[in-house]
Amino acid sequence: MLYDVIVAGLGPGGATCAYELALKGLNVLAFDKEKFPRYKPCGGCLSLKVEKVLPFDFKSVAEDITYGVVFTYRSKRQIPVISQRPIGYNVNRDRFDNLLKEKAKEAGAAVREGERVTGIEECGNYVNVKTSGGIYKARILIGADGANSIVSRDVLGLSPKMCAVAIEAEVPFEEERLAELRGRLFIDFGCIPHGYGWIFPKGKNLSVGIAGLSHKVKGRVKEYFGDFVKREKSLSGLNINDMHGWTIPYFHPPQAEKQKIAKGRVLAVGDAAHLVDPFLGEGIYYAIRSAQIAANVVSEKIKDDKIDLSRYEEVMAAELYPKLSAAANLGNIVYAYPVLWYEILESEPLLMEKYYNVIRGEERYEDFYAEIVSRIEAMPWRLVVRWLKGIFKYRD
């Protein structure tokens, strides 16, 4: 049987692809190596932008509504910036991803769980997809198989070297103590090189984690995680043993200009395309939105005699890359000079309201980055400003 599209991976990007394409009447087959619901290490905070782009309600699986962030620097210098309006939702990925997978099935996609993609072969007018269960054919293959994507590595030649490393634990927490933390995220800078630690309240547990650039952390992520947990007063008395590690393929602007996320009859979405926000690590929104863009392009091109998916890269470069590049610029400042970032936050905490509007989808990332740059350049210490200009590597 020749399918219109095969989707490798059923995380948010893959499930959204399968859902959108099935709704458009295409014959879709989707695989995932795991059986759902399955545990997925992730902070699990969905920005309000996700609510804007998903065409169905996911509130039934939301564990907490987030109204703001309490920032700290090495667990001190607390700066709470709490808004009157929500900025996001905390979810556990087992329930959220399962919901998206079920929506794809309801839309008409054929779903095979517990079947791993093991190889890809392009054969002129179709793609051969080898899995642990057999060999399948499709006109187009979409890689949504995550940070260690076989599709991206073997077909698109994407390198996973530019990545962050993370450790997370889901920690059961007393309801009385948990109630005191609800409605807020807790983010700590300075606890790991070029990264941050977090505490996100969920339904009956806390998501506790830390992430930093791999080449800066140099294999010491467990050590940084242990130090972070020891310093945090809200975690005192907890025995955190069940930890999970993973890699985060963040967006890197110079690399993005050279790499291809579409080639022949194959394209990649989400983490497989290295579409993670380099500032705070948001990946779910970009996975979902890239999947929707991919589905639109595929549905337009599927009937062509000679399939050309380059339109996908053009739309991505116009819509998502500017946002991700601004996030990279911002992250370059914040993580290289976290004390400077803290000086700005402490003097103007309401500046974060502008960022909240970014993650609500009401303001542009590019404008927020420009605002931060203007604040730095307006500081009276001109010698420091000239020195800091050397870190604006990606500034337009």
Contacts in CASP RR format, 6 or more apart in sequence:
PFRMAT RR
TARGET T0000
AUTHOR 0000-0000-0000
METHOD contacts of the structure
MODEL  1
MLYDVIVAGLGPGGATCAYELALKGLNVLAFDKEKFPRYKPCGGCLSLKV
EKVLPFDFKSVAEDITYGVVFTYRSKRQIPVISQRPIGYNVNRDRFDNLL
KEKAKEAGAAVREGERVTGIEECGNYVNVKTSGGIYKARILIGADGANSI
VSRDVLGLSPKMCAVAIEAEVPFEEERLAELRGRLFIDFGCIPHGYGWIF
PKGKNLSVGIAGLSHKVKGRVKEYFGDFVKREKSLSGLNINDMHGWTIPY
FHPPQAEKQKIAKGRVLAVGDAAHLVDPFLGEGIYYAIRSAQIAANVVSE
KIKDDKIDLSRYEEVMAAELYPKLSAAANLGNIVYAYPVLWYEILESEPL
LMEKYYNVIRGEERYEDFYAEIVSRIEAMPWRLVVRWLKGIFKYRD
1 136 0 8 1.000
1 137 0 8 1.000
2 126 0 8 1.000
2 137 0 8 1.000
2 138 0 8 1.000
2 139 0 8 1.000
3 27 0 8 1.000
3 28 0 8 1.000
3 29 0 8 1.000
3 136 0 8 1.000
3 137 0 8 1.000
3 138 0 8 1.000
3 139 0 8 1.000
4 21 0 8 1.000
4 26 0 8 1.000
4 27 0 8 1.000
4 28 0 8 1.000
4 138 0 8 1.000
4 139 0 8 1.000
4 140 0 8 1.000
4 302 0 8 1.000
5 17 0 8 1.000
5 21 0 8 1.000
5 26 0 8 1.000
5 27 0 8 1.000
5 28 0 8 1.000
5 29 0 8 1.000
5 138 0 8 1.000
5 139 0 8 1.000
5 140 0 8 1.000
5 141 0 8 1.000
5 142 0 8 1.000
5 298 0 8 1.000
5 302 0 8 1.000
6 28 0 8 1.000
6 29 0 8 1.000
6 30 0 8 1.000
6 31 0 8 1.000
6 127 0 8 1.000
6 129 0 8 1.000
6 136 0 8 1.000
6 138 0 8 1.000
6 140 0 8 1.000
6 141 0 8 1.000
6 142 0 8 1.000
7 14 0 8 1.000
7 17 0 8 1.000
7 18 0 8 1.000
7 21 0 8 1.000
7 28 0 8 1.000
7 29 0 8 1.000
7 30 0 8 1.000
7 31 0 8 1.000
7 109 0 8 1.000
7 141 0 8 1.000
7 142 0 8 1.000
7 143 0 8 1.000
7 144 0 8 1.000
8 30 0 8 1.000
8 31 0 8 1.000
8 117 0 8 1.000
8 129 0 8 1.000
8 141 0 8 1.000
8 142 0 8 1.000
8 143 0 8 1.000
8 144 0 8 1.000
8 145 0 8 1.000
8 149 0 8 1.000
8 150 0 8 1.000
8 151 0 8 1.000
9 30 0 8 1.000
9 31 0 8 1.000
9 32 0 8 1.000
9 33 0 8 1.000
9 117 0 8 1.000
9 143 0 8 1.000
9 144 0 8 1.000
9 145 0 8 1.000
9 146 0 8 1.000
10 18 0 8 1.000
10 30 0 8 1.000
10 31 0 8 1.000
10 32 0 8 1.000
10 36 0 8 1.000
10 97 0 8 1.000
10 100 0 8 1.000
10 101 0 8 1.000
10 104 0 8 1.000
10 111 0 8 1.000
10 113 0 8 1.000
10 144 0 8 1.000
11 32 0 8 1.000
11 40 0 8 1.000
11 97 0 8 1.000
11 100 0 8 1.000
11 101 0 8 1.000
11 144 0 8 1.000
11 146 0 8 1.000
11 287 0 8 1.000
12 96 0 8 1.000
12 97 0 8 1.000
12 100 0 8 1.000
12 270 0 8 1.000
12 284 0 8 1.000
12 287 0 8 1.000
12 288 0 8 1.000
12 291 0 8 1.000
13 144 0 8 1.000
13 269 0 8 1.000
13 270 0 8 1.000
13 287 0 8 1.000
13 288 0 8 1.000
13 290 0 8 1.000
13 291 0 8 1.000
14 30 0 8 1.000
14 104 0 8 1.000
14 142 0 8 1.000
14 143 0 8 1.000
14 144 0 8 1.000
14 269 0 8 1.000
14 287 0 8 1.000
14 291 0 8 1.000
15 30 0 8 1.000
15 97 0 8 1.000
15 100 0 8 1.000
15 101 0 8 1.000
15 103 0 8 1.000
15 104 0 8 1.000
16 54 0 8 1.000
16 100 0 8 1.000
16 104 0 8 1.000
16 287 0 8 1.000
16 288 0 8 1.000
16 291 0 8 1.000
16 292 0 8 1.000
16 295 0 8 1.000
17 30 0 8 1.000
17 142 0 8 1.000
17 144 0 8 1.000
17 269 0 8 1.000
17 291 0 8 1.000
17 294 0 8 1.000
17 295 0 8 1.000
18 28 0 8 1.000
18 30 0 8 1.000
18 104 0 8 1.000
18 107 0 8 1.000
18 109 0 8 1.000
18 111 0 8 1.000
19 100 0 8 1.000
19 103 0 8 1.000
19 104 0 8 1.000
19 107 0 8 1.000
19 109 0 8 1.000
20 107 0 8 1.000
20 291 0 8 1.000
20 292 0 8 1.000
20 295 0 8 1.000
20 296 0 8 1.000
21 28 0 8 1.000
21 109 0 8 1.000
21 295 0 8 1.000
21 298 0 8 1.000
21 299 0 8 1.000
22 28 0 8 1.000
22 104 0 8 1.000
22 107 0 8 1.000
22 108 0 8 1.000
22 109 0 8 1.000
23 107 0 8 1.000
24 295 0 8 1.000
24 299 0 8 1.000
26 298 0 8 1.000
26 299 0 8 1.000
26 302 0 8 1.000
28 104 0 8 1.000
28 108 0 8 1.000
28 109 0 8 1.000
28 110 0 8 1.000
29 109 0 8 1.000
29 110 0 8 1.000
29 112 0 8 1.000
29 136 0 8 1.000
29 138 0 8 1.000
30 104 0 8 1.000
30 109 0 8 1.000
30 110 0 8 1.000
30 111 0 8 1.000
30 112 0 8 1.000
31 112 0 8 1.000
31 114 0 8 1.000
31 115 0 8 1.000
31 116 0 8 1.000
31 117 0 8 1.000
31 129 0 8 1.000
31 131 0 8 1.000
32 101 0 8 1.000
32 111 0 8 1.000
32 112 0 8 1.000
32 113 0 8 1.000
32 114 0 8 1.000
32 115 0 8 1.000
33 114 0 8 1.000
33 115 0 8 1.000
33 116 0 8 1.000
33 117 0 8 1.000
33 132 0 8 1.000
33 145 0 8 1.000
34 113 0 8 1.000
34 114 0 8 1.000
35 113 0 8 1.000
35 114 0 8 1.000
36 94 0 8 1.000
36 97 0 8 1.000
36 98 0 8 1.000
36 101 0 8 1.000
36 113 0 8 1.000
37 94 0 8 1.000
37 95 0 8 1.000
37 97 0 8 1.000
37 98 0 8 1.000
38 94 0 8 1.000
38 97 0 8 1.000
39 93 0 8 1.000
39 94 0 8 1.000
39 244 0 8 1.000
40 93 0 8 1.000
40 94 0 8 1.000
40 97 0 8 1.000
41 93 0 8 1.000
41 166 0 8 1.000
41 168 0 8 1.000
41 244 0 8 1.000
41 245 0 8 1.000
41 246 0 8 1.000
42 93 0 8 1.000
42 168 0 8 1.000
42 207 0 8 1.000
42 284 0 8 1.000
43 90 0 8 1.000
43 168 0 8 1.000
43 198 0 8 1.000
43 200 0 8 1.000
43 207 0 8 1.000
43 209 0 8 1.000
44 90 0 8 1.000
44 91 0 8 1.000
44 92 0 8 1.000
44 93 0 8 1.000
44 96 0 8 1.000
44 200 0 8 1.000
44 207 0 8 1.000
44 284 0 8 1.000
45 66 0 8 1.000
45 88 0 8 1.000
45 89 0 8 1.000
45 90 0 8 1.000
45 91 0 8 1.000
45 185 0 8 1.000
45 200 0 8 1.000
45 282 0 8 1.000
46 58 0 8 1.000
46 62 0 8 1.000
46 88 0 8 1.000
46 89 0 8 1.000
46 90 0 8 1.000
46 91 0 8 1.000
46 96 0 8 1.000
46 284 0 8 1.000
46 285 0 8 1.000
47 87 0 8 1.000
47 88 0 8 1.000
47 282 0 8 1.000
47 284 0 8 1.000
47 285 0 8 1.000
47 359 0 8 1.000
47 360 0 8 1.000
47 361 0 8 1.000
48 86 0 8 1.000
48 87 0 8 1.000
48 88 0 8 1.000
48 89 0 8 1.000
48 359 0 8 1.000
48 360 0 8 1.000
48 361 0 8 1.000
49 285 0 8 1.000
49 289 0 8 1.000
49 359 0 8 1.000
49 360 0 8 1.000
49 361 0 8 1.000
50 58 0 8 1.000
50 88 0 8 1.000
50 89 0 8 1.000
50 284 0 8 1.000
50 285 0 8 1.000
50 288 0 8 1.000
51 58 0 8 1.000
51 88 0 8 1.000
51 89 0 8 1.000
52 361 0 8 1.000
53 285 0 8 1.000
53 288 0 8 1.000
53 289 0 8 1.000
53 292 0 8 1.000
54 288 0 8 1.000
56 103 0 8 1.000
58 89 0 8 1.000
58 91 0 8 1.000
58 96 0 8 1.000
58 99 0 8 1.000
58 100 0 8 1.000
59 89 0 8 1.000
60 99 0 8 1.000
61 91 0 8 1.000
61 92 0 8 1.000
61 95 0 8 1.000
61 96 0 8 1.000
61 99 0 8 1.000
62 89 0 8 1.000
62 90 0 8 1.000
62 91 0 8 1.000
63 89 0 8 1.000
63 90 0 8 1.000
63 91 0 8 1.000
63 92 0 8 1.000
63 201 0 8 1.000
63 202 0 8 1.000
63 203 0 8 1.000
64 89 0 8 1.000
64 90 0 8 1.000
64 182 0 8 1.000
64 183 0 8 1.000
64 200 0 8 1.000
64 201 0 8 1.000
64 202 0 8 1.000
64 203 0 8 1.000
65 86 0 8 1.000
65 88 0 8 1.000
65 89 0 8 1.000
65 90 0 8 1.000
65 183 0 8 1.000
66 86 0 8 1.000
66 87 0 8 1.000
66 88 0 8 1.000
66 89 0 8 1.000
66 90 0 8 1.000
66 183 0 8 1.000
66 184 0 8 1.000
66 185 0 8 1.000
67 82 0 8 1.000
67 83 0 8 1.000
67 84 0 8 1.000
67 85 0 8 1.000
67 86 0 8 1.000
67 87 0 8 1.000
67 183 0 8 1.000
67 184 0 8 1.000
68 80 0 8 1.000
68 81 0 8 1.000
68 82 0 8 1.000
68 83 0 8 1.000
68 87 0 8 1.000
68 183 0 8 1.000
68 184 0 8 1.000
68 185 0 8 1.000
68 356 0 8 1.000
69 80 0 8 1.000
69 81 0 8 1.000
69 184 0 8 1.000
69 185 0 8 1.000
69 186 0 8 1.000
69 187 0 8 1.000
69 352 0 8 1.000
70 78 0 8 1.000
70 79 0 8 1.000
70 80 0 8 1.000
70 81 0 8 1.000
70 82 0 8 1.000
70 184 0 8 1.000
70 185 0 8 1.000
70 186 0 8 1.000
70 187 0 8 1.000
71 78 0 8 1.000
71 79 0 8 1.000
71 80 0 8 1.000
71 81 0 8 1.000
71 187 0 8 1.000
71 188 0 8 1.000
71 189 0 8 1.000
71 342 0 8 1.000
71 345 0 8 1.000
72 78 0 8 1.000
72 79 0 8 1.000
72 186 0 8 1.000
72 187 0 8 1.000
72 188 0 8 1.000
72 189 0 8 1.000
73 188 0 8 1.000
73 189 0 8 1.000
73 190 0 8 1.000
73 338 0 8 1.000
73 339 0 8 1.000
73 342 0 8 1.000
74 188 0 8 1.000
74 189 0 8 1.000
74 190 0 8 1.000
74 191 0 8 1.000
74 231 0 8 1.000
75 188 0 8 1.000
75 191 0 8 1.000
75 228 0 8 1.000
75 231 0 8 1.000
75 232 0 8 1.000
75 233 0 8 1.000
77 342 0 8 1.000
77 346 0 8 1.000
79 342 0 8 1.000
79 345 0 8 1.000
79 346 0 8 1.000
79 349 0 8 1.000
80 184 0 8 1.000
81 345 0 8 1.000
81 349 0 8 1.000
81 350 0 8 1.000
81 352 0 8 1.000
81 353 0 8 1.000
81 356 0 8 1.000
82 184 0 8 1.000
83 353 0 8 1.000
83 356 0 8 1.000
85 356 0 8 1.000
85 360 0 8 1.000
87 356 0 8 1.000
87 359 0 8 1.000
87 360 0 8 1.000
88 359 0 8 1.000
90 185 0 8 1.000
90 200 0 8 1.000
90 201 0 8 1.000
90 202 0 8 1.000
90 203 0 8 1.000
90 207 0 8 1.000
91 202 0 8 1.000
92 170 0 8 1.000
92 202 0 8 1.000
101 111 0 8 1.000
104 111 0 8 1.000
105 111 0 8 1.000
112 131 0 8 1.000
114 132 0 8 1.000
115 131 0 8 1.000
115 132 0 8 1.000
115 133 0 8 1.000
116 131 0 8 1.000
116 132 0 8 1.000
117 129 0 8 1.000
117 130 0 8 1.000
117 131 0 8 1.000
117 145 0 8 1.000
117 150 0 8 1.000
117 151 0 8 1.000
118 130 0 8 1.000
118 131 0 8 1.000
118 132 0 8 1.000
118 150 0 8 1.000
119 129 0 8 1.000
119 130 0 8 1.000
119 131 0 8 1.000
119 150 0 8 1.000
119 154 0 8 1.000
120 127 0 8 1.000
120 128 0 8 1.000
120 129 0 8 1.000
120 130 0 8 1.000
120 141 0 8 1.000
120 150 0 8 1.000
120 151 0 8 1.000
120 154 0 8 1.000
120 155 0 8 1.000
120 266 0 8 1.000
121 127 0 8 1.000
121 128 0 8 1.000
121 130 0 8 1.000
122 128 0 8 1.000
122 155 0 8 1.000
122 264 0 8 1.000
122 265 0 8 1.000
122 266 0 8 1.000
123 137 0 8 1.000
124 265 0 8 1.000
125 139 0 8 1.000
126 137 0 8 1.000
126 138 0 8 1.000
126 139 0 8 1.000
126 265 0 8 1.000
127 137 0 8 1.000
127 138 0 8 1.000
127 139 0 8 1.000
127 140 0 8 1.000
127 141 0 8 1.000
127 265 0 8 1.000
127 266 0 8 1.000
128 135 0 8 1.000
128 136 0 8 1.000
128 137 0 8 1.000
129 135 0 8 1.000
129 136 0 8 1.000
129 137 0 8 1.000
129 138 0 8 1.000
129 141 0 8 1.000
139 265 0 8 1.000
139 302 0 8 1.000
139 307 0 8 1.000
140 265 0 8 1.000
140 266 0 8 1.000
140 267 0 8 1.000
140 298 0 8 1.000
140 301 0 8 1.000
140 302 0 8 1.000
140 307 0 8 1.000
140 309 0 8 1.000
141 151 0 8 1.000
141 155 0 8 1.000
141 265 0 8 1.000
141 266 0 8 1.000
141 267 0 8 1.000
142 151 0 8 1.000
142 266 0 8 1.000
142 267 0 8 1.000
142 268 0 8 1.000
142 269 0 8 1.000
142 291 0 8 1.000
142 294 0 8 1.000
142 298 0 8 1.000
143 149 0 8 1.000
143 151 0 8 1.000
143 152 0 8 1.000
143 266 0 8 1.000
143 267 0 8 1.000
143 268 0 8 1.000
143 269 0 8 1.000
143 272 0 8 1.000
144 268 0 8 1.000
144 269 0 8 1.000
144 270 0 8 1.000
144 272 0 8 1.000
144 287 0 8 1.000
144 291 0 8 1.000
145 151 0 8 1.000
145 152 0 8 1.000
145 272 0 8 1.000
146 249 0 8 1.000
146 270 0 8 1.000
146 271 0 8 1.000
146 272 0 8 1.000
147 160 0 8 1.000
147 163 0 8 1.000
147 246 0 8 1.000
147 247 0 8 1.000
147 248 0 8 1.000
147 249 0 8 1.000
147 271 0 8 1.000
147 272 0 8 1.000
148 160 0 8 1.000
148 247 0 8 1.000
149 158 0 8 1.000
149 268 0 8 1.000
149 271 0 8 1.000
149 272 0 8 1.000
151 266 0 8 1.000
151 268 0 8 1.000
151 272 0 8 1.000
152 158 0 8 1.000
152 261 0 8 1.000
152 268 0 8 1.000
152 272 0 8 1.000
152 273 0 8 1.000
152 274 0 8 1.000
153 160 0 8 1.000
155 263 0 8 1.000
155 266 0 8 1.000
156 259 0 8 1.000
156 260 0 8 1.000
156 261 0 8 1.000
156 262 0 8 1.000
156 263 0 8 1.000
156 266 0 8 1.000
156 268 0 8 1.000
157 259 0 8 1.000
157 260 0 8 1.000
158 259 0 8 1.000
158 261 0 8 1.000
158 268 0 8 1.000
158 272 0 8 1.000
158 273 0 8 1.000
158 274 0 8 1.000
159 255 0 8 1.000
159 259 0 8 1.000
160 247 0 8 1.000
160 249 0 8 1.000
161 214 0 8 1.000
162 249 0 8 1.000
162 250 0 8 1.000
162 252 0 8 1.000
162 255 0 8 1.000
162 274 0 8 1.000
163 213 0 8 1.000
163 214 0 8 1.000
163 247 0 8 1.000
163 248 0 8 1.000
163 249 0 8 1.000
163 250 0 8 1.000
164 194 0 8 1.000
164 195 0 8 1.000
164 211 0 8 1.000
164 212 0 8 1.000
164 213 0 8 1.000
164 214 0 8 1.000
164 247 0 8 1.000
164 248 0 8 1.000
164 250 0 8 1.000
164 276 0 8 1.000
164 281 0 8 1.000
165 211 0 8 1.000
165 212 0 8 1.000
165 213 0 8 1.000
165 214 0 8 1.000
165 217 0 8 1.000
165 219 0 8 1.000
165 221 0 8 1.000
165 245 0 8 1.000
165 246 0 8 1.000
165 247 0 8 1.000
165 248 0 8 1.000
166 209 0 8 1.000
166 210 0 8 1.000
166 211 0 8 1.000
166 212 0 8 1.000
166 221 0 8 1.000
166 245 0 8 1.000
166 246 0 8 1.000
166 247 0 8 1.000
166 248 0 8 1.000
167 209 0 8 1.000
167 210 0 8 1.000
167 211 0 8 1.000
167 221 0 8 1.000
167 222 0 8 1.000
167 225 0 8 1.000
167 243 0 8 1.000
167 244 0 8 1.000
167 245 0 8 1.000
168 207 0 8 1.000
168 208 0 8 1.000
168 209 0 8 1.000
168 210 0 8 1.000
168 243 0 8 1.000
168 244 0 8 1.000
168 245 0 8 1.000
168 246 0 8 1.000
169 207 0 8 1.000
169 208 0 8 1.000
169 209 0 8 1.000
169 240 0 8 1.000
169 241 0 8 1.000
169 242 0 8 1.000
169 243 0 8 1.000
169 244 0 8 1.000
170 202 0 8 1.000
170 205 0 8 1.000
170 206 0 8 1.000
170 207 0 8 1.000
170 208 0 8 1.000
170 242 0 8 1.000
171 205 0 8 1.000
171 206 0 8 1.000
171 207 0 8 1.000
171 208 0 8 1.000
171 235 0 8 1.000
171 238 0 8 1.000
171 240 0 8 1.000
172 204 0 8 1.000
172 205 0 8 1.000
173 201 0 8 1.000
173 204 0 8 1.000
173 205 0 8 1.000
173 206 0 8 1.000
173 238 0 8 1.000
175 204 0 8 1.000
177 234 0 8 1.000
178 201 0 8 1.000
178 203 0 8 1.000
178 204 0 8 1.000
178 205 0 8 1.000
178 206 0 8 1.000
181 199 0 8 1.000
181 201 0 8 1.000
181 206 0 8 1.000
181 234 0 8 1.000
182 201 0 8 1.000
183 201 0 8 1.000
184 201 0 8 1.000
185 198 0 8 1.000
185 199 0 8 1.000
185 200 0 8 1.000
186 198 0 8 1.000
186 199 0 8 1.000
186 200 0 8 1.000
186 234 0 8 1.000
187 196 0 8 1.000
187 197 0 8 1.000
187 198 0 8 1.000
187 280 0 8 1.000
188 196 0 8 1.000
188 197 0 8 1.000
188 198 0 8 1.000
188 228 0 8 1.000
188 232 0 8 1.000
189 195 0 8 1.000
189 196 0 8 1.000
189 197 0 8 1.000
189 334 0 8 1.000
189 335 0 8 1.000
189 338 0 8 1.000
189 341 0 8 1.000
189 342 0 8 1.000
190 196 0 8 1.000
190 338 0 8 1.000
191 197 0 8 1.000
191 210 0 8 1.000
191 224 0 8 1.000
191 227 0 8 1.000
191 228 0 8 1.000
191 231 0 8 1.000
192 210 0 8 1.000
192 211 0 8 1.000
192 212 0 8 1.000
192 217 0 8 1.000
192 221 0 8 1.000
192 224 0 8 1.000
192 228 0 8 1.000
193 212 0 8 1.000
193 213 0 8 1.000
193 216 0 8 1.000
193 217 0 8 1.000
193 335 0 8 1.000
194 212 0 8 1.000
194 213 0 8 1.000
194 216 0 8 1.000
194 217 0 8 1.000
194 335 0 8 1.000
194 336 0 8 1.000
195 210 0 8 1.000
195 211 0 8 1.000
195 212 0 8 1.000
195 213 0 8 1.000
195 335 0 8 1.000
196 210 0 8 1.000
196 211 0 8 1.000
196 212 0 8 1.000
196 280 0 8 1.000
197 209 0 8 1.000
197 210 0 8 1.000
197 211 0 8 1.000
197 228 0 8 1.000
198 207 0 8 1.000
198 208 0 8 1.000
198 209 0 8 1.000
198 210 0 8 1.000
199 206 0 8 1.000
199 207 0 8 1.000
199 208 0 8 1.000
199 209 0 8 1.000
199 232 0 8 1.000
199 234 0 8 1.000
199 235 0 8 1.000
200 206 0 8 1.000
200 207 0 8 1.000
201 207 0 8 1.000
206 235 0 8 1.000
208 229 0 8 1.000
208 235 0 8 1.000
208 240 0 8 1.000
209 225 0 8 1.000
209 228 0 8 1.000
210 221 0 8 1.000
210 224 0 8 1.000
210 225 0 8 1.000
210 228 0 8 1.000
211 221 0 8 1.000
211 248 0 8 1.000
211 281 0 8 1.000
212 221 0 8 1.000
213 335 0 8 1.000
214 247 0 8 1.000
217 224 0 8 1.000
221 245 0 8 1.000
222 243 0 8 1.000
225 243 0 8 1.000
229 235 0 8 1.000
229 238 0 8 1.000
229 240 0 8 1.000
248 271 0 8 1.000
248 276 0 8 1.000
248 281 0 8 1.000
249 271 0 8 1.000
249 272 0 8 1.000
249 274 0 8 1.000
249 276 0 8 1.000
250 274 0 8 1.000
250 276 0 8 1.000
250 277 0 8 1.000
250 278 0 8 1.000
250 281 0 8 1.000
250 328 0 8 1.000
251 274 0 8 1.000
251 275 0 8 1.000
251 276 0 8 1.000
251 277 0 8 1.000
251 278 0 8 1.000
251 321 0 8 1.000
251 324 0 8 1.000
251 325 0 8 1.000
251 327 0 8 1.000
251 328 0 8 1.000
252 274 0 8 1.000
252 278 0 8 1.000
252 328 0 8 1.000
253 321 0 8 1.000
253 324 0 8 1.000
253 325 0 8 1.000
253 328 0 8 1.000
253 394 0 8 1.000
254 394 0 8 1.000
255 274 0 8 1.000
256 274 0 8 1.000
256 321 0 8 1.000
256 324 0 8 1.000
256 325 0 8 1.000
259 274 0 8 1.000
260 313 0 8 1.000
261 267 0 8 1.000
261 268 0 8 1.000
261 273 0 8 1.000
261 274 0 8 1.000
261 312 0 8 1.000
261 313 0 8 1.000
261 316 0 8 1.000
262 268 0 8 1.000
262 309 0 8 1.000
262 310 0 8 1.000
262 312 0 8 1.000
262 313 0 8 1.000
263 309 0 8 1.000
264 307 0 8 1.000
264 308 0 8 1.000
264 309 0 8 1.000
265 307 0 8 1.000
265 309 0 8 1.000
266 309 0 8 1.000
267 273 0 8 1.000
267 294 0 8 1.000
267 297 0 8 1.000
267 298 0 8 1.000
267 309 0 8 1.000
267 312 0 8 1.000
269 275 0 8 1.000
269 287 0 8 1.000
269 290 0 8 1.000
269 291 0 8 1.000
269 294 0 8 1.000
270 276 0 8 1.000
270 283 0 8 1.000
270 286 0 8 1.000
270 287 0 8 1.000
270 290 0 8 1.000
270 291 0 8 1.000
271 283 0 8 1.000
271 287 0 8 1.000
273 290 0 8 1.000
275 283 0 8 1.000
275 286 0 8 1.000
275 287 0 8 1.000
275 290 0 8 1.000
275 320 0 8 1.000
275 324 0 8 1.000
276 282 0 8 1.000
276 283 0 8 1.000
276 286 0 8 1.000
277 283 0 8 1.000
277 286 0 8 1.000
277 324 0 8 1.000
277 327 0 8 1.000
278 324 0 8 1.000
278 327 0 8 1.000
278 328 0 8 1.000
278 331 0 8 1.000
279 327 0 8 1.000
279 328 0 8 1.000
279 330 0 8 1.000
279 331 0 8 1.000
279 334 0 8 1.000
280 327 0 8 1.000
282 359 0 8 1.000
286 320 0 8 1.000
286 324 0 8 1.000
289 319 0 8 1.000
289 320 0 8 1.000
290 316 0 8 1.000
290 320 0 8 1.000
293 312 0 8 1.000
293 315 0 8 1.000
293 316 0 8 1.000
293 319 0 8 1.000
293 320 0 8 1.000
294 312 0 8 1.000
296 315 0 8 1.000
297 309 0 8 1.000
297 311 0 8 1.000
297 312 0 8 1.000
297 315 0 8 1.000
298 309 0 8 1.000
298 312 0 8 1.000
300 311 0 8 1.000
301 307 0 8 1.000
301 308 0 8 1.000
301 309 0 8 1.000
301 311 0 8 1.000
322 365 0 8 1.000
322 366 0 8 1.000
323 364 0 8 1.000
323 365 0 8 1.000
323 366 0 8 1.000
324 365 0 8 1.000
325 394 0 8 1.000
326 364 0 8 1.000
326 365 0 8 1.000
326 366 0 8 1.000
326 368 0 8 1.000
326 369 0 8 1.000
327 365 0 8 1.000
327 369 0 8 1.000
328 394 0 8 1.000
329 369 0 8 1.000
329 392 0 8 1.000
329 393 0 8 1.000
329 394 0 8 1.000
329 395 0 8 1.000
330 365 0 8 1.000
330 368 0 8 1.000
330 369 0 8 1.000
330 372 0 8 1.000
332 391 0 8 1.000
332 392 0 8 1.000
332 393 0 8 1.000
332 394 0 8 1.000
333 340 0 8 1.000
333 341 0 8 1.000
333 372 0 8 1.000
333 376 0 8 1.000
333 388 0 8 1.000
333 391 0 8 1.000
333 392 0 8 1.000
334 341 0 8 1.000
336 391 0 8 1.000
337 388 0 8 1.000
337 391 0 8 1.000
340 376 0 8 1.000
340 388 0 8 1.000
344 351 0 8 1.000
344 372 0 8 1.000
344 375 0 8 1.000
344 376 0 8 1.000
345 351 0 8 1.000
345 352 0 8 1.000
348 375 0 8 1.000
351 371 0 8 1.000
351 372 0 8 1.000
351 375 0 8 1.000
354 363 0 8 1.000
354 367 0 8 1.000
354 368 0 8 1.000
354 371 0 8 1.000
355 368 0 8 1.000
357 363 0 8 1.000
358 364 0 8 1.000
358 365 0 8 1.000
358 368 0 8 1.000
373 392 0 8 1.000
373 395 0 8 1.000
376 385 0 8 1.000
376 388 0 8 1.000
377 385 0 8 1.000
379 385 0 8 1.000
END
